Amino acid sequence: MKSSPIKLKQKLSPMAAKKKAARDLAYANGPYKKKRAENQRERRKKSAAFLKGKDYDHTTKSFVSVKTNRGGHGKGTKK
């Protein structure tokens, strides 16, 4: 059995930590909030076994492999 990597907390000064928290919150509530909510709704409809290794693709409105989705369907991720 593989052990999962331990996530270490970043060593930030108190001021830097506050700024990072503000940036993270702004990003989480930004333009991708609707896509994240759509992804969660669709994942709840499927079984856990089906979803293993798959991401929701907002373009095709279906679940595809992580590799395909994050690779831009073989076309790359930059225009």
N, C-alpha and C positions, 0 to 999 in steps of 0.2 A: 504494500500500500504506500502510495506517495504521500509525503507530508507536505502540507501547504506552506508556502513561504510566509514568514512572520512579517506583518506590516508594522514598520516602526513609525512612530510619530515624528513629524518633521521638527527639527530643533529651530524654532523661530523665536525671535524676541516678542514680548507682549504686543508691541505696536505692530510688528509684521503679522502676527497671528490675527489681530483684529482686522487688518486690511485684507488678509487672505480670506477670512470668514466672510467679509462683505463682498469680495469678488466672487467667491463660490456661490453665495446666495443669489447674487445678481445673475450669474450664469444659469443656475438651476431654475430661476423664475423668468428666464429670457424667452426668446422665440421658439426654443425647442420643447417648451413645457407641454404644448398640445400634442406633439409627437410622442413624448414620453407617456402621457396619459393614454393615448390611443394604443400604444404598445402594451401597457399594463392591462387595458380592457380586453384586448385580443388574447393575451396570454392566459387570462383567467378562463377563457372559453375552452381551452385545449387541455389535454392530459399532460402531466409532467414528463412521461416517457416520450411522447411525441416531440416535445420542445427541446429535448437535450441536444445541444450543439446548434440550435437554430436561433435566428434573429428575425424580428418582424421587419419586413421590407415595406416602407411606406409608398414606394413607387408602384410595386406590383400588388400591394395589399394582400400579401401572403407571407408565410414563413419560409425562409430560405436558409441555407447554411451560413454560418458566420463568415466563412472564407469568401463566399460569393457576395454577400451583402456588403462587407467592408472593403472589398476589392472593386466595387463599382461594376459588378457583373462582367468582369473581364475587360472593361474599358478604362480602368484606372479611376482615380478619384479626383483628378484635376482636368479641367476643360482644356 
